Amino acid sequence: MTATIHASSSRKIYLLSDFHLGAPNYSASLEREKKVVAFLQSIEDSAAAIFIVGDIFDFWFEYDHVLPKGYVRLLGQIAKLTDKGIPVHVFTGNHDLWMRNYFEVELGCKVYHGPQVFNFNNKACYIAHGDGLGPGDAGYKFIKKIFTNPICKWLFKWMHPDAGAALANYFSRKSRAKTGNADAQFLGEDKEWLICYSKELLQKTHYDYLIFGHRHFPLDLSIGDSHYINLGDWIHNFTYASFDGEKMEIDKWVSAP
């Protein structure tokens, strides 16, 4: 069943993604985390709901009794928001796909492991992180099947957390070195897999907005009478989208001096 959320000019729906906390080092990650927290604090009194659309962390794995070290500022702020009754919806991304139930049980969020459809003031909104969707990228799709396989997750769980985190961060660095800033570069409408994917979806079902993270550049592209939206990132762009009950806009967060 499609979830319905009502927004207005005084109570907006906010969407943001791709913080990649933990990368590339502690100091840069901490500075970025503080900016995300400052933004979330700034919308406490105006948020009808908040959507964090994947890749909060550069690596995240929930053992039965252990979590990755750090990020207490962000986790505390999310708990503060949900304690105030503000719904926080979290999507897993390709860097934090091993979320289990910590965000739900401890922080009061709703967590999604795949695309979801929401109704914002009678606007149909298709929301997903975006990894593995659309044509191409066969290598990643194969790797994702391995990473999400229950046996593989069980085996990884029995590795010492220090060793598991070190291994995951090693592969993350290798991947980043190989791809560089490719996620932040617009390839053109006909070469962007998520745009191709959105056009295929729209041939079957109408959505007013198709909203994705994953690609690290902000974009609002009209496809007929629908809008394809990339939320950008919080590494370079510090962008987010907001819906005021009538329209969705992409804005840039500029922190106070």
Residue pairs with C-beta under 8 A, 6 or more apart in sequence:
2 117
2 118
2 119
2 124
3 116
3 118
3 119
4 118
4 119
5 13
5 48
5 49
5 87
5 118
5 119
5 120
6 48
6 120
6 121
6 245
7 13
7 48
7 49
7 120
7 121
7 243
7 244
7 245
8 48
8 244
8 245
9 244
9 245
10 46
11 46
11 47
11 48
12 43
12 46
12 47
12 48
12 242
12 243
12 244
12 245
13 47
13 48
13 49
13 50
13 51
13 120
13 242
13 243
14 43
14 47
14 49
14 50
14 51
14 240
14 241
14 242
15 50
15 51
15 53
15 127
15 211
15 231
15 240
15 241
15 242
15 243
16 36
16 39
16 50
16 51
16 52
16 53
16 231
16 234
16 239
16 240
16 241
17 52
17 53
17 54
17 55
17 91
17 93
17 129
17 213
17 214
17 231
17 232
17 233
18 53
18 54
18 55
18 93
18 213
18 214
18 216
18 231
18 232
18 233
18 234
18 235
19 32
19 33
19 36
19 55
19 56
19 57
19 74
19 233
19 234
19 235
20 29
20 32
20 55
20 57
20 58
20 95
20 233
20 234
20 235
21 29
21 32
21 33
21 36
21 56
21 57
21 58
21 70
21 71
21 74
22 29
22 57
22 58
22 59
22 68
22 70
22 71
22 169
23 29
23 58
23 172
23 176
24 173
24 176
26 70
29 58
29 70
32 234
32 235
33 71
33 73
33 74
34 73
35 234
35 238
35 253
35 255
36 74
36 234
37 73
37 74
37 77
38 255
38 256
39 238
39 240
39 253
39 255
40 50
40 74
40 77
40 78
40 81
41 77
43 50
44 80
44 81
44 84
44 86
47 81
47 86
48 86
48 87
49 86
49 87
49 88
49 89
50 81
50 86
50 87
50 88
50 89
51 88
51 89
51 90
51 91
51 127
51 211
52 88
52 89
52 90
52 91
53 91
53 93
53 127
53 128
53 129
53 211
53 212
53 213
53 231
54 91
54 92
54 93
54 94
54 95
54 96
54 129
54 130
54 131
54 213
54 214
55 93
55 94
55 95
55 96
55 129
55 213
55 214
56 74
56 90
56 93
56 96
57 68
57 71
57 95
57 96
58 95
58 169
58 172
59 68
59 95
59 96
59 165
59 168
59 169
59 172
60 68
60 95
60 96
60 98
60 99
61 68
61 98
61 156
61 157
61 161
61 164
61 165
61 168
62 98
62 99
62 100
62 101
62 102
63 157
63 161
64 157
66 161
67 102
68 161
68 165
75 107
78 88
78 103
78 107
78 109
79 106
79 107
79 108
81 88
82 88
82 107
82 108
82 109
83 108
87 110
88 107
88 108
88 109
88 110
89 109
89 110
89 112
90 99
90 103
90 109
90 110
90 111
90 112
91 111
91 112
91 113
91 116
91 127
91 128
91 129
91 213
92 98
92 99
92 111
92 112
92 113
92 129
93 129
93 131
93 213
93 214
94 129
94 131
94 132
94 140
94 144
94 214
95 172
97 113
97 144
97 147
97 148
98 147
98 153
98 156
99 111
99 113
101 111
103 109
103 111
104 110
104 111
114 128
115 126
115 127
115 128
115 133
116 126
116 127
116 128
117 124
117 125
117 126
117 127
117 207
118 124
118 125
118 127
119 125
120 209
120 243
120 245
121 243
121 245
121 246
123 208
123 209
123 243
124 205
124 206
124 207
124 208
124 209
125 207
125 208
125 209
125 210
125 211
126 198
126 201
126 207
126 209
126 210
126 211
127 211
127 212
128 211
128 212
129 212
129 213
129 214
130 194
130 212
130 213
130 214
130 215
131 140
131 144
131 214
132 140
132 141
132 144
133 193
133 194
133 197
134 193
134 194
134 196
134 197
134 200
135 193
135 196
135 197
136 193
137 193
146 152
147 153
156 164
159 167
181 216
183 214
183 215
183 216
183 217
183 233
184 215
184 216
184 217
184 233
184 236
185 217
186 192
186 215
186 217
186 219
189 195
189 221
190 196
192 215
194 212
194 214
194 215
194 228
194 230
195 221
195 223
195 228
198 210
198 223
198 226
198 228
199 223
201 207
201 210
202 210
202 223
202 224
202 226
206 226
207 226
208 225
208 226
208 227
209 226
209 227
209 229
209 248
210 223
210 226
210 227
210 228
210 229
211 229
211 231
211 241
211 248
212 228
212 229
212 230
212 231
213 230
213 231
213 233
214 230
215 230
216 232
216 233
216 235
216 236
216 237
217 230
217 232
217 233
217 237
218 230
218 231
218 232
218 237
218 239
218 250
218 252
219 228
219 229
219 230
219 232
219 250
220 227
220 228
220 229
220 248
220 249
220 250
221 227
221 228
221 229
222 228
227 248
229 241
229 248
229 250
231 239
231 240
231 241
231 250
232 238
232 239
232 240
232 250
233 239
237 252
238 252
238 253
238 254
239 250
239 251
239 252
239 253
240 250
240 251
240 253
241 248
241 249
241 250
241 251
242 248
242 249
242 251
